[in-house]
Amino acid sequence: MSISTPGGPERRPTVVTTGKKPGAGRPAAGAKAGAGKSTGDAPRPSAGGKGKGPRKPIAPVKVSQGRSWGPIALFTAVGVLAVGIIGFGAWATFQGSKPWEDRAADISGIVNFRKSDPELVKGSNHQQGSIKYAQSPPVAGPHNATWQNCMGNVYDAPIANEHAVHSLEHGAVWITYRPDLPADQVAKLKSKVEGQEKLMLSPFEGQDKPISLQAWGYQLKVDNADDSRIDEFIKTLRVNASIEGPTANCGEPGITATGTTPRDGAAMPTQ
């Protein structure tokens, strides 16, 4: 068959066969590469449907990472601690700025005789001989002209009320205990007193609580030497409770003698 072309009749070219079959996936000789395919045609699988086509893109695998609680817990703990420290500092500053009378009033169980008996705490009334006191141990009132040394003195026997009350007037805290208080409790009280100016310790017969603390016009009674109120009482009232000022003497020419009978005519202090 001849094809009519602008150049005239043209014969179909003769195809020479070699007897070999074209390789799989390759066009036969004389066939144009890509013949029979159009843009967008899907690739044909090889014989048997097991030919390899183009690989599908592999979607990236998203790894879900759990929240790291360690650093969060650490930062939270640090934050709580910081808030606590700041809060405590603010509270301590506020407490320290309060008048000592207000801090004394905050001590649970304290008795304020300055408020309940103003006449008792006027002071500066020296008397000779034995004096009868309404409180036991006494906290204020008339007293001997000689004070008991209160420079951290620990007395192993009772002392005279009349001298001890004079020491209270000078700003001392007088701690007393029943003679039957266990030795380990007495030792704890001694450790709070020894060597501390304007503190003194002595046994006291007949008091209704194991331990009693006295300052001028104040009293606190407790059952145990481990009671935290003991330290609070000392911190708040030592020196502050003085009605003769912080420089009032608590050492010589006071006395260190024990015994419940006052010593009239002992060294006569000027205050």
Secondary structure by P-SEA (a helix, b strand, c coil): cccccccccccccbbbbccccccccccccccccccccccccccccccccccccccccccbbbbbbcccaaaaaaaaaaaaaaaaaaaaaaaaaaaaaccaaaaaaacccccccccccccccccccccccbbbbcccccccccccccccccccccccccccaaaaaaaaaabbbbbbbcccccaaaaaaaaaaccccccbbbbbbccccccbbbbcccbbbbbcccccaaaaaaaacccccccccccccccccccccccccccccccccccc
